[in-house]
Amino acid sequence: MKIAFLMQGPAGPHVLWSEVGRRLSEAGADVDFQFPDVSLNDLSRVRVEHDLYVLKSGSALGLSLAGALHAAGAAILNPYPVAAMCRDKIVTSSVLAGSGVPTPETWVTEDPHQLRWLLDGGPIVVKPFRGSRGVGVQVIREPAELADLDLDPGPLFVQRYHPPDGLDYKMYCIGERVCGVRRVWPAHTYEEKLGEAFEPDEELCRIARACARAIGADIFGFDVVFSGGRPFVVDLSGFPGFKGVPDAPALLAAEIEAAARRVTRGEPVIAVMSR
């Protein structure tokens, strides 16, 4: 059983994923870590050489190479179409809302002047439509603040702002397991990013299952804000960092091994939760 991790950034060990790889190796897998961002990748030599590719990279190059492997018939976790969708907040938000997941009102435009009219209904949040880790997120409460917006090129992704009742809820799905971490936003220190683990209630587990069915994945994360006692899914990540999740290396290694074994048996790479 051969498993390759497509990683982001410079080559080197990683606190979580190196441990996941070690556990998979102990289970008998041949594990390879690849770092496409710092490699010279010959596209004429892209071919399927592993039973399973784990797409951890969120870079444009990593995603594109995953697409090339997908076209060549590779089994990828998460599947390339899922990973590509999760990198686009416009597509992801539309899919979630269409599947009954509780999300804020959401709009898209390329004209910043259109945002002024939305403020009649209350504050809004402007986000880069391909952003991650909270970078570039801006809360706008007054029309005068629109002039100071620091905007990236491309579409503006805008949601109604719902003031949180307390901490944000970082939710993580690993196969059938749903894990939760309460965290301040924005988190600045490592301790704040670890947050406080908690056992999700049935309401959050129902939302997790709805998200899984909507996007077609079993390993992902999503952010929930409770406002006025109501939950709102405000973001979703196709392959997050799982910070603060107890036993994350063991859970991830077991799920990745299970996915690889499904592939070697000729079964779909995705299991039951998303079906």
Buried (B, 14 or more C-beta within 10 A) or exposed (E): BBBBBBBBEEEEEBEBBBBBBEBBEEBEBEBBBBBBBEEEEEEEEBEEEBBBBBBBBBBEBBBBBBBBBBEEEBBBBBBBEBBBBBBBBBBBBBBBBEBEBBBBBBBBEEEBEEBEEBBEEEBBBBBBBBBBBEEBBBEBEEEEBBEEEEEEEEBBBBBBBBEBEEBBBBBBBBBEBBBBBBBBBEBEEEEBBBBEBBEBEEEBBBBBBBBBBBBBBBBBBBBBBBBEEEBBBBBBBBBBBBBBBEEBBEBBBBBBBBBBBBBEEEEEBBBEBBE
